Amino acid sequence: MSENFHSIASLGGGHGLYQTLRATRLMELESITAIVTVADDGGSSGRLRKELGMIPPGDLRMALAALAHEDADGKLLSELLQHRFRGHGALAGHAVGNLIIAGLTEVLGTEQQALDTVARLTRSAGRVLPMVLEPLEIEADVAGLDDDPRIMRAVRGQVAVATTTGTVRRVRLVPEKPQANQEATQAIAEADMVTLGPGSWFSSVIPHLLVPGIVEALNTSPALKVAIINLTAEAGETAGFSTERHVHMLRQHAPSLRLDRVLVDSTVLPTIGERRYVEQAAASLGARVEYEDLRAVDENGRVTDIHDPVKLAAALQRLNAER
């Protein structure tokens, strides 16, 4: 670790943020902060959100699980947080960690106190913060749901957007322009590096850029700001998206956004022409593209579409060292 690299703030949600956090904990930093999207409306999170009016806890729970201590007790608690009840009763499908967060929120008074308590119990490597302090909804303009491909339909809800059979053109938050969590913007301001992505592009990554306070914090932070691009397009919301289009979507949703680096897996873009287009898209954000081997390899030696935490940690450390 470089002497001037002490803290990181990672923005995202779901499995993408989980992998990024697993990478950050390998970097032996003094401060790790996960800043998490809060628009989930499906499964256990959606049920608790509807019944209790709370911020959906699922993505927050996953971040806590990623940061739990690596000893035997920490691994057990991480597994417990992620465990889902089986069966067909009222508890079926609920993640244990979601229920713990919900219960602690009622006992302690705020979800942040609940998250910090779970972090303390799991001896977390970092802190988990919601990007805003209210549950949000995602609404998308989707083409291809009618015979005429020019017709756009509004689709509301994270699950509906993630599973649409159409093509997502743009997303927005409901309510629009929510107030950023001040602790989240402070963490961005104080970080040496900020990462954005990977993850579900329209439902986990771009929502951060629809919060004006988050974008302002990113643009004014002295941190090295790195967008980590997905290894492949996701079925549903980004089906058919190229790497270039992933980058363009960041600019489209946050025209004022400025980044420093765009991190792309070196196997994704085999031709010079494809790389040139991505580099032009990144330049519109003020960023330079960096190519690194980032893919995880499974036990049979096959490459996967998952970021390898060890490779990602090494790549982020190299970016900081080059800075």
N, C-alpha and C positions, 0 to 999 in steps of 0.2 A: 504493500500500500504506500502511495506517495505521502510525503509529510504534509502536503496541503490538501489532502483528501480525507475529510473526517465525517461528512454527513451526506445522506442521499434522501431524496423524497421521490417516491414512485407512485405515479398516477395510473389508475386503471380499474380493473374489476375482474372477478371470475378467475378462470384457469390461467389466463395470460398474466395477470398480476401475481398469481400464486407462483408461477415460474420465475418471474422477475424477483420476487422477494426471496425465494430460495437462493437466487444468485447473489443478492445483496448481502445476505447473511454470511456468505463465504468470504466477503471482502474485509472483514474485521474492522468495520467502521464504528465510530463512537455513537452515531445517531442514524437510525433508519426510521423513516416515516412512510407508512402506506396511506395514500389519499384515495378514497374508494367511492365509486359511483353508487347512487342510492335510488335506482329506478326499477329494480327488480319487482315483478308482479306475479311471478309464477311459483308453483310448488309451495314448500314450507314458508319461504319468505313472503310470498303473496298472501298466504292465509293469515300469518301473523300481522302483516301490514293492514289487512282488511279488518281483522277482529280487534286489534289493539291500537290501530292508528299510529304505529311506530314506524321509524325508518326501517326498511327491509334489511334484515340482518345477514342474509346469506353471503354476500360478497365480503362483508366485514368479517364474518366468521372464518371464511377461507383465508383471508389475510392473517388472522390470528393463528390459524393452524400452520401456515407457512413459516411463521416467525417463532413458534414454540421452541423451547429449549431442545437440544438434540440428544440429551441423555435419555435413559429408558423411561423415566417418569414423563419427560416432556413429549416423547414420541407417543406414549400411551394417551396423554391428554389431547394431543393433536388428533389422534385417531378417534378419540371420544367426541371431540368437537365436530368431526366430519361424519360420524356414524348416524345413519338414518334408521328409524324404527321400521320394522317390517310389519306384516299383517294387514288387517283391513279395518281396524278401529280408528278412533279419533286421532291417535298418535301416528298412524301409518304415514310414512313419507316425511315426517318432521325430522330435521337434523337436531341432534342433541344440543349442539352449540347454539343454534337459533333459540331454543327454549331457554338455555342458560342466560343468554343475552337478554331475552325478553323478561325473564324473572328478575334478574339483577337491575334492569331498567326500572321496574316497578318498585323494587326495594330501595334503590339508591336515588332515584329521581330523574336521572338523565341517561341516555344511551352512551354518552361518552364516559361517564363514570363506570358503566357496566363494562365497556370495552377495556378501559384501563385496569379494571379489577381482573378480568380474564387474562389480560396480558401479564399482570403480576403473578397470578396463580400458575401460569404456564412458563414463567420466567422468560418472557418474550425477548427476542433480539431487537425489537423496535416497537413503535407506537402505531396504532391504527386509528385513522380519523375519517369520518364521512366528509365528502366534499362540500355538502350543504347539510343543514340541520333540519331538513324536512323531507318527507318522501316525495319523489318526483315521478312523473310519467313521461314516457317517450312517445312522440307522435311522428310518423314518417309519411312523406309523400312517396307513393309507390306507383310505378308504371308496370304495365303488363298484366293487370288483373282484369282487363276488358279486351274485347276483340280489337279495339283500336288502341295500339300501343302508345298513342300520344296522350291518352286520358290518364290523369293522375288521380289516385284515390288516397285518402288519408287513412292510415292504419295506426291505431293507438295501442300502446302497451309493449313492454320489452319483449315478452314472449311472442306476441303477434308479429313484431318487427323482425325478430330473429328467425322466425320460421316462415315468413312470407314467401309465396311462390312467384311474386313479382320482383321487380328491380327497384331497390331503394335509391331515391334520388337525393333526398335531403331529410334530416331529422331535426326536431325541435323539442324543447322541454316544456312541460306543463306543470306548474306555471312557468312562463317565460322569464328569462333573466333572473333566476333566483339569487339570493344573497349567499355569497361564498362563506364557508366556515372560516372564521378568522384565524383559528389555530392552523388550518390547512394553508392559508395564504402566508402565515408567518413561517411555517415549515419550508415552504417554497423559497421565501425570501432569504432564509438562513442556510439553505443547503449549498453544498459544493457542487452537487450534480442533481438534476431532475430528470427522471425518465417518464416517457409517455408511451403506453403500450408495452407489449403486444396485447391482443385480446379481441373480443367481438367489436369490430370497428365502430359500428353505429350505436351499440348499446352499452359498451364498456369504456371506450376510448374517447370518442367524439363528445359525449355528454359533458366531459370536463371543460371542453372548449366552448360550450354554450353557457357557461357561468362567467359573466364579465369579470368578476373579481379574480377568478382563477387565471384567465388570460392576462389580465393586468399584472398579476403577481409573477407570472412566467416572463413577461416582457421586461419587467423591471429587476428581476432577480439576477445577481451576478453569477449564478450557477451555470455550469455547462449543461445545456438543455438538449436531451437526446430522445428522438422518437425511434422506437424499436418496431420495425415493420413486421407484420405477420409473415409466416413462412409460406402460407398458401391462402387462397380465398376460402371463405367459409360457405358451406351450403346454406342457402337462405339469404341472409342480409347482404353478403358481398359476393355471391356466386358470380364467377366470371371476371372478378376484379383483378387487374394487373397490379404489380407493385407501384407503378406510376400512378394509377388511379387511387390507390390507398393514400399516397402522399397528397394528391390533388384534393381529396376529400377534407384533409386537415385545413388546407388553405380556403376551400369553399365555405366551410363552416366558421372559420375564424380568420377573416382576411387580414387582421392586424397581427396575427401570431408570428413571432420570430423564434426560430430554433437555431441551434448550432450544428448539430449532427443528425443525420438520418442513418440508422444502423440497419443494414440489409444483409441477409444471409448470402454468402458468396456463390452458392449453387443455384440461387433463384433466377438470376439473369445471365444466361450463357453468352449473349452476344453484346458486342460493343454498342450497337444501335440501341438496344433495350436499356443499357446502362446510361447512355447519353440522355434519353428521355427522362429517366428517373432523376438524374443529376440536375436537369433543367427544372423539374418540378420542385426538388429540394431547394434549389437556388432561389425560387420565388418566396421561400420561407426564411431566406438568409442562411441556409444550412448547407453543409458539405456531406456527401454520401460516403459512408465507410462500409467496406465489404469484409465480412468475417464469417468463418465457419461457425455456425450457431446451432445446427441441428443435433438433437439427441440421437443416439444409436441404441436400439433395443438389445436384449440379451442374445438375439440370433444374428447380430451384426447388421441389421437392416436400419437404414436411416428413417427417421420419423418426422412428423410435422409438429414436433414439440421442441421448444427451445431448451437446450442443455444448460442447466444452471452453472456448471463449471466453465463451459465455453463462454457463456454470456458474462459471467463475472470477470473473466480474463479480458474480454473485449472492452468492457466498460472501464476497467483499470488502465488498459492501453490508451483509450481515448483521453482519460484524464492525464496520463503521463505525457501524451503528445501535446496537450494543451499547455 
